């Protein structure tokens, strides 16, 4: 981590003052000053306003004038997000200082957050430039929901969740695989047992899968209930096994969060020690965020 920060400091020193301010406005608003801080805060406010509009717009019974104003606001937001995307491409070599300029920009453009930033403005501008049908317009409005994901950059807790997913992905995949196997097995067994008795209720394996998911997650809507003794036995075994199967992902997440919080505390103590001149870099320490093979992505790219 210290080496990455050294590379970042070197890149910032070599960059122009305008590029440094653009980097701070997008990546570290708290460290920005003056116009850069104002731009970062305004961008956050724009994201929040769009998030509120996504929920409020379907409920509003607006006049033609208000509808036109909302359309103008949506187009202006798309233009602002397009400028933000271009700026993030420009400063990507500062975000990933271990990569070359081209590789850093490709890394951002192909990252999940880069794709979210692209989809945050591209549909809105395409609707303006290309005549589209009503269904395509509705699809563009639905895609606007991705703008909500942009709020994750300003929430440290969501970054911790992303790190836990990245570090525990193998265990999480294994746990959900077991959960999927239980769901499929229970759905097939329940369909085979109950379909002859309730053909209108258990009309397919997919209906059995719906019953299995509501049973395993303890939702239990009550719209699908086994009537035969064999069906009730399948339901009993499914509920019994689901207690342990559902608890596995919860335990993995809990252990992951504890480990992540401890790692954050260790990084904070190491940073304080480095500021006091007590910290020393170990030989062969891996540089976080580099583009070498096998290196995990930064939390912002998840």
N, C-alpha and C positions, 0 to 999 in steps of 0.2 A: 504493500500500500504506500509506503514511504517513497519507493522508487517511482511509482506512478505519479505521486504528487510532485516529485522533483521534475519529471518529464513535463507535467502540466505547467509548472511554473516556468520552465524553459520555453515552452510553446507560447505561453502568455506574454513573456518578455519579448519574444520575436514578433508577435502579432501587432497589428496596428491598433491604436487606441480605440478606434470605432469598433473593430472586431472584438476587442476585449470587453467593451461595454455590451455588445450584442450577446456575447457568451454569458456574461453575468445576468443580463436581463432574462435569458431563457433558462439558464441552468442553476443560478444561485442568486435569487432575488434579494435575499437577506444581505448578501455582500455587495450588492449593486448600490450605486449612489446616483442621485440626480435624475437625469432623463432615463437612464437604464432602469432604475428602480420603478419609476413611474410607468414605463412600458411594461415591465413584468407584472406589476399590479393590475394595470389595465387589461392585459391579456388574461389574467386569472379572472377578473370581473366579467370579461366577455364570455369565457367558458361557463361561468356560473349562470350568466344571463341566458345563454343558449340552453343550458340544462333545465332551467326553470321554464323556458319557452316550450321545450319538448313536452313537458307534462301539462302545461297550461293551455297550449294552443288547441288541442282537441276539445277542450271543455268550454272554450270561448265562443260565444255567439256574437261575432263581430260584424261591423258594418263594412262597406266597401272601402272606405277610407282607412280604417284600422287594418283591414286585411292587406291593403297596399303598403302600409307602413311596416307591417310584419314581414312582407315580402322583401322590402328594401333592406330591412335589418338583417334578414337571412342572407341576402346577397352580399351585404357589406361584411358580415361575419365570415362568409366563405372567402372573400378577398383578403381579409385580415389573416385568416388561417393559411391561405396560400403564401402570403408573405412570411409568416412564421415558418412554414415548411421550407421555403427557400433559404431562410436564414439559418435554420437548423442544419441544412445540408452544408452551408458555408462554414459553420463553426464546428462541424463534426470532427475535424482533425484536432480540435481542442478537447472535445468530449472524450475521444479515444486517442490520447497522445502517443500510445505505443504503435499505432498504425500510421501508414503513409496517408497523405491527403485523399487519394482516390479510394483506397481501401476503407478508410474511416467513413467516407461518404456512402460507399456501398453498404457498409455494415449498418449504418443508420437507416438507409432507404429500405433495406430488406428486413430490418428488425420489426417485431410486432408493433412497437410504438411508432416507428416510421410509417408503417402501413396504416395505422390509425390516423396519424396526422395527414396522410395523403387522402384517405377516404373522408376526412372531416371537411374538406373543401371541394374535392373534385366533383362529386355528384351535383352540388349546388351550382357550380360554374357550368357544367355540362347542360344542365336544365336551362340555363340562361342562353347558351350558345346554340343548342340543338333543339329543334321542336320534338317534344316527347308526348306520349299518350298520358292519360290520367293515371293509369296503373304504374307507369314509370315514374311519374311525379310522386305518387304515394310511396314507391320503393325508395326514392331519394330522401323522402322525409323520414322513413324508417332508418335509413343508413345514418341519418343525423344523430341517432342515438349513440353512435360511436364517439361523438364529441364528449360524452360523459366520461369516457375512459381517460381523456386528457387530464381530468382532475387528479388522477393517480400520481402525477408528477409532483403535486403539491402536498401529498399525504404520505408522511414517513411510514405510517403503519402499513399502508398498502405495499410499500417497498419491502417491508419485512416479510409480508405474506408471499411476495414474489420470490424472495430469497429462500424461504422455506420450501416452496414448491420446487425450486431449482435444485436445492441440495438433497431433498428427500424424494425426488421424482421416481426413483426405482421402487422404493417401498410403497409410494402412493399408487403407482401403476399396478403393482402386485396385489395390493389390498383391493383396489377396484376391480381387478380381474377376478378375484375370488368372489366379490359381491356380484359381478356379472354372471359367473357360473351358477351361483345359487339362484339368481333371478330366472335364468333360462331353465334350469332344472325344475324349479318349482312351477313355472308357468306351463311347461310341457306336461308335467304330471297332473296338474290341476285340470288342464284342458282334457286330457285323456280320461280322467275319472268323472268329471262333471258334465262334459259335453253330451253324453247320452241322456242325462237326466234334465239338464237345462240347456238345450240347444240354442235358445234365444238369448241366454245370458253369456255362456261360454261358447261363442260362435267361432272363435279362432284362437290360435296360440297367442296372438298379440293381445287379445282380451285377457288371456291367462297371465301374460306378462304385466299388464296393467294391475291385475289383482296382486301379483307377486310384489310389485314395487310398493303398492299401498300397504301391504302387509309387512314387508321388511322394514319400511320406514316408519311403521307404527301410525300411519295416517288413518287407515281403516274407514273409508267413507261409508261402507255398509251397503253399497249398491250391488256388490258381488259377494255372495255368501255360499260356501259349500253346504250341500244338503246331505250328501252321502257320508257314510262312516269313513270310507277311504279318503274322501275329499277333506273331511275334518282332520284326519290323521296327517295328511299332507300339509294342511294349514298349521297344525300344532308343531310339526317338525320344522316348518319354515320359520315360524315365530321363534322357536327355540334356538335355531341356528343363527338367526338374524341378530340375536343379542350379542353374540361374539363377533360376527362378521362386521356389523356396523361399528362396533367399538374399536376395531383395528385402525381404520383411518383416523378416528378421533385421537387415539393414543399416538399415532405417528405425528399428527399435527401438533399435539401438545408437546411432545418431546422436541420437535423441530423448533417450536417457538421458544422453548426454554433455552435450547442451544443457541438460537439466534440472538436472544437478548443477552446471554452471557458473552457472546462474541462481540456484540455492540459495546458492552461495558469494557471488554478487553481492548477494543480498538480505541475507545475514548481515553482509557488510562494510558495506552501507548502514545496517543497523540499528545496528551498532556506531558508525558515524559519526554517526548521529542522536543516539545516547546521549551522545556527546561534544560535541554542538552543532555539528558540522561539516557535517552533511547539510542540503541545501536542496531543497524541493519545486519541480519544474519547472512552468511554466505549462501549463495544459490537461492535466495528467496524469490519465489515466483512473483511476477509483476501482475497485479490484478488488472483485468480489462484489456490485456494484450491480445493480439490477433493470432497467437500461436495455436497450433492444433491442440484440442482437448481443454482449452481454457474456457471456463464458464463465462457466460455473458454477464454484463453488468445488470444490476437490478432494474435500471431504467429501460433496458432493452427487452424486458420480459413482458 
